[in-house]
Amino acid sequence: MAPKQSIVLDVVDFIDEILSKKSKARENITVTVSYAVTLFWGSILWHHYSDKDFSFVMTMAGISQTLAFFLLMHKMRVQKSAEGISSKMLQMYCLVFMFRLSSTMVKNGYLPMDSTGDWAYQACDITSLLLVFQALFLVHKRYKSTYQEHLDTLPVGNMVPPAMLLACFLHGDLNHSPLFDTVWTIAMNLDTIAMLPQLWMFVKKGGAVDKMASHFVALVFFSRCLTWSFWFTGFPELQPADGSFNKIGWLLMTMHSLQLLCSADFMMHYFVWQGQQCKDNCEAGKCSQSAPGIVLPAGSVHDV
């Protein structure tokens, strides 16, 4: 019977890496501090700047997304490599954030209903945009020689014009402005396809994702879950007063469900690959070697 891996011992190894000042100590400390700071600021926003209602989950989705891009950039800096990172995904997110901010900086129709929708949610998108710009610099300048352009081949640019055209004809009215409603819907439509280049690259690599990139995968999935739950909960409130078809509600739920499914597919491929790696290692008698983690950047793994 093949040995099983213990998550508890993974955590012990993670802590030991830090306390023993091993090669990954600095990397682990940065990741730990990043999560701690994120939780700290999330708590500050919840207690002092929100109305403590359910709409705060939208702000937490933005915070999670910002942390995801920070850890993705941190991965490239630590490894001094852009291997496995899709430039097309990053370019798509540039468009997403610029279109969304063009709406949310002016109108409040699609923002959290508490006071964090006045500035905190937009601050997350601005920070994420700056992180994406820096990540693109690392991919195309500093670590250009490691960028796997031959794998980043999904023609996602061909999907952009239809996504924008769809938004022009099918959009909500929460901003009470055809222009800004269209701009926000363009951002939503582009967000729906933004992860596809990374998923494509992920599959072409055979599902291989290292421990640091797994943070990005998990955090994006978590962010998608929060955003979906926000719009699902608010679906009845989007029903027109005259009782007619809830066009806005179904539009938002369809797009955010597609985003959730895409990120869930990402997670599924990751776990399938991780399970296969564990199986291959066990068959080769290498179960004592480490396997990639999804949340904690674990070091070596013990047999139990």
C-alpha positions as CSV (number, residue, x, y, z in Angstrom):
1,M,0.0,0.0,0.0
2,A,1.5,3.4,-1.0
3,P,2.3,5.8,1.7
4,K,0.1,8.7,2.2
5,Q,1.2,12.3,2.6
6,S,0.3,14.3,5.7
7,I,-0.9,17.9,5.4
8,V,0.1,18.4,9.1
9,L,3.7,17.4,8.3
10,D,3.6,19.7,5.2
11,V,2.8,22.5,7.6
12,V,5.6,21.4,10.0
13,D,8.1,21.4,7.1
14,F,6.9,24.8,6.0
15,I,7.5,26.2,9.5
16,D,10.8,24.4,9.7
17,E,12.0,26.1,6.5
18,I,11.5,29.4,8.1
19,L,12.9,28.6,11.6
20,S,15.9,26.8,10.2
21,K,16.6,29.6,7.7
22,K,16.8,27.1,4.8
23,S,16.9,28.1,1.1
24,K,13.1,28.7,0.9
25,A,12.8,30.6,4.2
26,R,12.7,34.0,2.7
27,E,10.1,32.9,0.1
28,N,7.9,31.3,2.8
29,I,8.1,34.3,5.0
30,T,7.1,36.6,2.2
31,V,4.1,34.4,1.4
32,T,3.1,34.1,5.1
33,V,3.4,37.9,5.6
34,S,1.4,38.5,2.4
35,Y,-1.5,36.4,3.7
36,A,-1.3,37.9,7.2
37,V,-1.3,41.5,5.8
38,T,-4.2,40.7,3.6
39,L,-6.2,39.3,6.5
40,F,-5.3,42.3,8.7
41,W,-6.4,44.9,6.1
42,G,-9.5,42.8,5.4
43,S,-10.4,42.9,9.1
44,I,-9.7,46.7,9.3
45,L,-12.0,47.3,6.3
46,W,-14.7,45.0,7.8
47,H,-14.7,46.6,11.3
48,H,-14.1,50.3,10.4
49,Y,-15.0,50.9,6.8
50,S,-17.9,48.6,6.0
51,D,-21.5,48.4,7.0
52,K,-20.9,44.7,7.9
53,D,-23.4,43.4,5.4
54,F,-23.1,40.7,2.8
55,S,-21.9,43.0,0.0
56,F,-18.5,43.1,1.6
57,V,-17.8,39.8,-0.1
58,M,-17.3,41.7,-3.3
59,T,-14.6,43.8,-1.7
60,M,-13.0,40.6,-0.4
61,A,-13.1,39.2,-3.9
62,G,-11.1,42.2,-5.0
63,I,-8.6,41.8,-2.2
64,S,-8.1,38.1,-3.0
65,Q,-7.6,38.9,-6.7
66,T,-5.0,41.6,-5.8
67,L,-3.1,39.1,-3.5
68,A,-3.2,36.5,-6.4
69,F,-1.4,38.9,-8.8
70,F,1.1,39.9,-6.1
71,L,2.0,36.3,-5.4
72,L,2.3,35.6,-9.1
73,M,4.7,38.5,-9.5
74,H,6.6,37.4,-6.4
75,K,6.9,33.9,-7.9
76,M,8.6,35.4,-11.0
77,R,11.0,37.5,-8.9
78,V,11.9,34.6,-6.6
79,Q,12.5,32.2,-9.4
80,K,13.9,34.8,-11.8
81,S,11.7,33.2,-14.5
82,A,8.5,33.8,-16.4
83,E,8.1,30.1,-17.1
84,G,4.5,29.0,-17.1
85,I,3.1,32.5,-17.1
86,S,0.8,33.6,-20.0
87,S,1.4,37.1,-21.3
88,K,-1.9,37.0,-23.1
89,M,-3.7,36.5,-19.8
90,L,-1.9,39.5,-18.3
91,Q,-2.8,41.6,-21.3
92,M,-6.4,40.6,-21.0
93,Y,-6.5,41.6,-17.4
94,C,-5.0,45.0,-18.3
95,L,-8.1,45.5,-20.5
96,V,-10.4,44.2,-17.8
97,F,-9.2,46.5,-15.1
98,M,-9.0,49.6,-17.3
99,F,-12.6,49.1,-18.6
100,R,-13.9,48.3,-15.1
101,L,-12.2,51.3,-13.5
102,S,-13.6,53.5,-16.2
103,S,-17.0,52.6,-14.9
104,T,-16.5,52.2,-11.1
105,M,-14.5,55.4,-10.7
106,V,-17.4,57.3,-12.0
107,K,-20.6,55.3,-11.3
108,N,-21.6,53.0,-8.4
109,G,-24.2,50.7,-10.0
110,Y,-22.0,47.6,-9.8
111,L,-20.2,48.3,-6.6
112,P,-20.5,46.8,-3.1
113,M,-23.4,48.6,-1.4
114,D,-21.4,49.4,1.8
115,S,-18.8,52.2,2.2
116,T,-16.0,50.0,0.8
117,G,-17.6,50.5,-2.6
118,D,-16.6,54.2,-2.3
119,W,-12.9,53.6,-2.5
120,A,-11.6,50.2,-1.3
121,Y,-12.9,48.1,-4.2
122,Q,-11.5,50.5,-6.7
123,A,-8.2,50.6,-4.8
124,C,-8.0,46.8,-5.3
125,D,-8.5,47.1,-9.0
126,I,-5.9,49.9,-9.3
127,T,-3.4,47.9,-7.3
128,S,-4.1,44.8,-9.4
129,L,-3.6,46.8,-12.6
130,L,-0.2,48.1,-11.4
131,L,0.8,44.6,-10.5
132,V,-0.2,43.3,-13.9
133,F,1.8,46.0,-15.6
134,Q,4.9,45.0,-13.6
135,A,4.3,41.4,-14.3
136,L,4.2,42.1,-18.0
137,F,7.5,44.0,-17.7
138,L,9.0,40.9,-16.0
139,V,7.7,38.6,-18.7
140,H,8.8,40.7,-21.7
141,K,11.9,42.4,-20.5
142,R,13.7,41.1,-17.4
143,Y,12.9,37.4,-17.8
144,K,12.1,37.4,-21.5
145,S,14.4,34.5,-22.2
146,T,12.3,32.2,-20.0
147,Y,8.9,33.2,-21.4
148,Q,7.4,30.2,-23.1
149,E,5.8,31.9,-26.0
150,H,5.5,28.7,-28.0
151,L,2.9,27.5,-25.4
152,D,1.1,30.8,-25.1
153,T,-0.8,30.3,-28.3
154,L,-4.5,30.7,-27.6
155,P,-5.8,33.4,-30.1
156,V,-7.8,35.1,-27.3
157,G,-7.4,38.5,-29.1
158,N,-10.0,37.2,-31.7
159,M,-12.5,36.9,-28.9
160,V,-12.2,40.5,-27.7
161,P,-14.2,42.3,-30.5
162,P,-17.2,39.9,-30.1
163,A,-17.1,40.4,-26.3
164,M,-17.2,44.1,-26.8
165,L,-19.9,44.0,-29.4
166,L,-22.0,41.8,-27.2
167,A,-21.8,44.3,-24.4
168,C,-23.0,47.1,-26.7
169,F,-26.2,45.3,-27.4
170,L,-26.7,43.4,-24.2
171,H,-25.9,45.2,-20.9
172,G,-27.5,46.1,-17.7
173,D,-28.7,49.6,-16.5
174,L,-27.5,49.7,-12.9
175,N,-25.3,52.7,-13.7
176,H,-28.3,54.5,-15.4
177,S,-26.0,55.4,-18.2
178,P,-25.8,53.4,-21.5
179,L,-22.1,54.4,-21.9
180,F,-21.0,53.3,-18.4
181,D,-23.2,50.3,-18.3
182,T,-21.6,49.2,-21.6
183,V,-18.1,49.9,-20.4
184,W,-18.7,47.8,-17.2
185,T,-20.2,45.0,-19.2
186,I,-17.3,45.0,-21.6
187,A,-15.0,44.5,-18.5
188,M,-17.2,41.6,-17.3
189,N,-17.2,39.9,-20.7
190,L,-13.4,40.2,-21.0
191,D,-13.0,39.0,-17.5
192,T,-14.9,35.8,-18.5
193,I,-12.3,35.0,-21.1
194,A,-9.2,36.5,-19.4
195,M,-8.1,33.2,-17.7
196,L,-8.4,31.1,-20.9
197,P,-4.9,31.7,-22.2
198,Q,-3.4,30.6,-18.8
199,L,-5.6,27.6,-18.7
200,W,-4.6,26.8,-22.3
201,M,-0.9,27.1,-21.4
202,F,-1.5,25.1,-18.3
203,V,-3.0,22.2,-20.2
204,K,-0.3,22.3,-22.9
205,K,2.3,22.0,-20.2
206,G,0.6,18.8,-19.1
207,G,-1.0,20.4,-16.0
208,A,2.4,21.2,-14.3
209,V,2.1,24.1,-11.8
210,D,4.6,24.8,-9.1
211,K,3.8,25.6,-5.5
212,M,4.0,29.4,-6.0
213,A,1.8,29.5,-9.0
214,S,-0.7,27.3,-7.1
215,H,-1.4,30.3,-4.9
216,F,-2.5,32.3,-7.9
217,V,-4.8,29.4,-9.0
218,A,-6.4,29.0,-5.6
219,L,-6.9,32.8,-4.9
220,V,-8.5,33.4,-8.3
221,F,-10.9,30.5,-7.7
222,F,-11.7,31.9,-4.2
223,S,-12.3,35.4,-5.7
224,R,-14.6,34.0,-8.3
225,C,-16.6,32.1,-5.7
226,L,-17.1,35.3,-3.7
227,T,-18.1,37.3,-6.7
228,W,-20.6,34.7,-7.8
229,S,-22.1,34.5,-4.4
230,F,-22.6,38.3,-4.3
231,W,-24.5,38.4,-7.6
232,F,-26.4,35.2,-6.8
233,T,-27.6,36.7,-3.5
234,G,-28.5,40.0,-5.3
235,F,-30.3,38.3,-8.2
236,P,-33.9,38.8,-6.8
237,E,-33.1,42.5,-6.2
238,L,-32.3,42.9,-9.9
239,Q,-35.8,41.9,-10.9
240,P,-37.6,44.7,-12.8
241,A,-40.3,46.4,-10.8
242,D,-42.9,45.5,-13.5
243,G,-42.2,41.8,-13.1
244,S,-40.7,41.4,-16.6
245,F,-37.8,39.1,-17.5
246,N,-34.8,39.7,-15.3
247,K,-32.4,40.4,-18.1
248,I,-29.7,42.1,-16.0
249,G,-29.8,39.3,-13.4
250,W,-29.5,36.5,-15.9
251,L,-26.8,38.3,-17.8
252,L,-24.7,38.8,-14.7
253,M,-25.2,35.3,-13.4
254,T,-24.4,33.7,-16.8
255,M,-21.1,35.5,-17.1
256,H,-20.0,35.0,-13.5
257,S,-21.0,31.4,-13.7
258,L,-18.8,31.0,-16.7
259,Q,-15.9,32.7,-14.8
260,L,-16.5,30.3,-11.9
261,L,-16.5,27.3,-14.1
262,C,-13.3,28.3,-15.9
263,S,-11.5,28.8,-12.6
264,A,-13.0,25.5,-11.3
265,D,-11.7,23.7,-14.4
266,F,-8.3,25.2,-13.6
267,M,-8.5,23.8,-10.1
268,M,-9.7,20.4,-11.4
269,H,-6.8,20.1,-13.8
270,Y,-4.4,21.1,-11.1
271,F,-5.6,18.4,-8.7
272,V,-5.7,15.8,-11.4
273,W,-2.1,16.6,-12.3
274,Q,-1.0,16.7,-8.6
275,G,-2.7,13.3,-8.0
276,Q,-0.9,11.8,-11.0
277,Q,2.4,13.2,-9.8
278,C,1.9,11.6,-6.4
279,K,0.9,8.3,-8.0
280,D,4.0,8.4,-10.3
281,N,6.3,9.2,-7.4
282,C,4.8,6.4,-5.3
283,E,5.2,3.9,-8.1
284,A,8.8,5.0,-8.5
285,G,9.4,4.7,-4.8
286,K,9.8,8.4,-4.3
287,C,6.9,9.1,-2.0
288,S,9.2,10.9,0.4
289,Q,9.8,13.6,-2.1
290,S,7.8,16.8,-1.9
291,A,4.6,17.4,-4.0
292,P,3.3,20.8,-4.9
293,G,0.9,22.4,-2.4
294,I,-2.2,24.3,-3.2
295,V,-2.1,26.8,-0.4
296,L,1.0,26.5,1.8
297,P,4.4,26.5,0.1
298,A,5.5,23.3,1.8
299,G,9.0,22.0,1.8
300,S,9.9,18.3,1.9
301,V,7.1,15.8,2.7
302,H,7.5,12.9,5.2
303,D,6.0,9.4,4.9
304,V,3.4,8.4,7.5
